Structure formats: structure tokens, C-alpha cells
Amino acid sequence: MKIYPTVEEIEECLEKVCEEIYFRKTLSLVAISRGGLVPARYIAKRLGIRRIYSLGIEFYDDDDSKMKIPYVYQRLTNTFKPEDRVLIVDDIADSGETFKIAIKEVRDAGAEKIETCTIHYKPQSAYKPTYIGKVVSDKDWIVFPWE
């Protein structure tokens, strides 16, 4: 079933995760492009985080067919110190593969303290993010307002 969350519903989810993140010292955000860009900006503004980096990962080709292996089309151009706290943000954890790749990329860039955040999480996902706005059905297809 297609689900069309409203901006207000998304803000509620993001406020929930911001409250959980608030007492942790996150220095940098890595937004998984494209879906994680809007939520990362919201979180950064709300928590006063100034450093936002983008990591481009595609899971669908030009025909909207799911690829067997995600393609990293934009890598991180910066490096992190091992003590840096990095929060990786995406809009949804569906299969979990995107988060796994993102974590590897951020580790390869030098960070050791990595947490993850998503607006929506499907229980079928092979990876469970640190912070979750809302759990949705594995059968739901989420259509975000920015799509």
C-alpha cells in the first residue's frame, strides 16, 4: 500500500528522534542522498549541527528497477577523526543495505563513533538504525512530500 505522510507527520517523527539524539554530542551529519537530505537539514537545524556531508547511493536504475548491488555515485570527500561522532541520516530503512554501505563509507573516512537515523523503518530491514521515527509495515511504499 502506498503511504503519503504529511509534512506534519514527518516533523513529528523527526522531533522524536531529535529528542533522543539531543543529549549525545553529534558533530557531523552524513545525509544519504537523495532521501536523507531533507531530514538531515531538519535535524541539523534543530540540534545546532553545522557540518552536513552528502553521500550518494543509488539502489534503483533509470527505469526505477531495483539494482542487485547499490551504486555509490558520490563518496565522502572529507575525512573524520576517530573520535568524531557522526550521524548518518536517511528517509527510510527498507532493506538496510544502504545503511550498511553508508556505515562502511563513513568508517573508511575515519569515523569510529557512528550512529544512524531514519524517519521510517521496516522490520524486514537487515539493519536497524540507532534512531527511528516510526515503524511501518514491510508492505508499505512510503512516498515522501519531497519526491
C-alpha positions as CSV (number, residue, x, y, z in Angstrom):
1,M,0.0,0.0,0.0
2,K,1.3,3.5,-0.8
3,I,1.5,5.8,2.2
4,Y,1.8,9.6,1.8
5,P,3.0,11.0,5.1
6,T,2.2,14.7,5.6
7,V,4.9,17.3,6.4
8,E,3.5,17.4,9.9
9,E,3.7,13.7,10.4
10,I,7.3,13.7,9.2
11,E,8.1,16.6,11.6
12,E,6.7,14.6,14.5
13,C,8.9,11.7,13.6
14,L,12.0,14.0,13.3
15,E,11.2,15.7,16.6
16,K,11.0,12.2,18.3
17,V,14.5,11.3,17.0
18,C,15.9,14.8,17.8
19,E,14.8,14.3,21.4
20,E,16.6,11.0,21.6
21,I,19.7,12.4,19.9
22,Y,19.8,15.7,21.9
23,F,22.0,14.5,24.8
24,R,24.6,12.9,22.5
25,K,27.4,15.0,21.1
26,T,27.0,14.7,17.4
27,L,29.5,16.8,15.4
28,S,28.7,15.9,11.9
29,L,25.8,14.6,9.8
30,V,26.1,12.5,6.7
31,A,22.9,12.7,4.6
32,I,22.3,9.8,2.3
33,S,21.4,11.4,-1.0
34,R,18.8,12.0,-2.0
35,G,16.2,10.8,0.6
36,G,18.3,11.8,3.6
37,L,18.9,15.4,2.6
38,V,15.7,17.0,3.9
39,P,15.7,15.1,7.2
40,A,19.4,15.8,7.8
41,R,18.8,19.5,7.3
42,Y,15.9,19.4,9.7
43,I,17.9,17.6,12.4
44,A,21.0,19.8,11.9
45,K,18.9,23.0,12.4
46,R,17.0,21.6,15.4
47,L,20.2,20.4,17.1
48,G,22.6,23.1,16.0
49,I,24.8,20.8,14.0
50,R,26.8,22.8,11.4
51,R,28.5,20.1,9.4
52,I,26.4,18.2,6.9
53,Y,28.0,15.9,4.3
54,S,26.4,14.1,1.4
55,L,26.9,10.5,0.4
56,G,25.2,9.5,-2.9
57,I,24.0,5.9,-3.0
58,E,21.6,4.6,-5.7
59,F,19.5,1.5,-5.3
60,Y,17.3,2.0,-8.4
61,D,18.4,2.4,-12.0
62,D,16.9,4.9,-14.6
63,D,13.9,2.6,-15.1
64,D,13.1,2.5,-11.4
65,S,14.2,-1.1,-11.2
66,K,16.0,-2.2,-8.1
67,M,19.6,-3.0,-8.7
68,K,21.2,-6.1,-7.1
69,I,24.1,-4.0,-5.7
70,P,23.7,-0.4,-4.7
71,Y,25.9,2.1,-6.5
72,V,27.9,4.7,-4.6
73,Y,28.0,7.7,-7.0
74,Q,29.2,10.3,-4.6
75,R,31.7,9.4,-1.9
76,L,32.7,11.5,1.1
77,T,35.5,13.9,0.2
78,N,36.4,14.7,3.8
79,T,38.0,12.6,6.5
80,F,36.8,12.2,10.1
81,K,38.9,11.9,13.2
82,P,38.3,8.6,15.1
83,E,36.8,10.5,18.0
84,D,34.3,12.4,15.8
85,R,30.6,11.5,16.4
86,V,28.9,11.0,13.0
87,L,25.1,10.6,12.5
88,I,24.1,9.0,9.2
89,V,20.6,10.1,8.1
90,D,18.2,8.6,5.5
91,D,14.5,8.8,5.0
92,I,13.7,5.0,5.3
93,A,15.4,1.8,6.3
94,D,13.8,-0.7,3.9
95,S,16.3,-3.5,3.1
96,G,19.0,-2.0,5.2
97,E,21.7,-2.3,2.5
98,T,22.0,1.4,2.0
99,F,22.8,2.0,5.7
100,K,25.4,-0.9,5.6
101,I,27.2,0.7,2.7
102,A,27.0,4.2,4.3
103,I,28.5,2.9,7.5
104,K,31.4,1.4,5.7
105,E,31.9,4.6,3.7
106,V,31.9,6.7,6.9
107,R,34.3,4.2,8.7
108,D,36.6,4.3,5.6
109,A,36.6,8.1,6.0
110,G,38.0,7.7,9.6
111,A,35.0,7.8,11.9
112,E,34.6,5.2,14.6
113,K,31.6,6.7,16.6
114,I,28.8,6.2,14.1
115,E,25.0,6.3,14.7
116,T,22.2,6.1,12.3
117,C,18.8,7.7,12.0
118,T,15.7,7.3,9.8
119,I,12.2,8.7,9.6
120,H,10.6,5.3,8.8
121,Y,11.8,1.7,9.5
122,K,10.6,-1.5,8.1
123,P,11.1,-4.6,10.3
124,Q,12.3,-6.7,7.4
125,S,15.4,-4.4,7.2
126,A,18.7,-6.2,7.6
127,Y,19.9,-3.2,9.6
128,K,18.1,-1.4,12.4
129,P,19.1,2.3,12.8
130,T,20.0,3.8,16.1
131,Y,17.2,6.3,16.0
132,I,13.8,5.5,14.4
133,G,10.9,8.0,13.9
134,K,8.2,5.4,13.1
135,V,8.0,1.7,12.3
136,V,5.9,1.0,9.2
137,S,4.7,-2.2,7.6
138,D,7.1,-4.1,5.3
139,K,4.4,-4.0,2.7
140,D,4.0,-0.2,2.7
141,W,5.6,2.0,0.0
142,I,6.3,5.4,1.5
143,V,6.0,8.4,-0.8
144,F,7.6,11.5,0.8
145,P,6.5,15.0,0.0
146,W,9.9,15.9,-1.5
147,E,9.7,13.1,-4.1
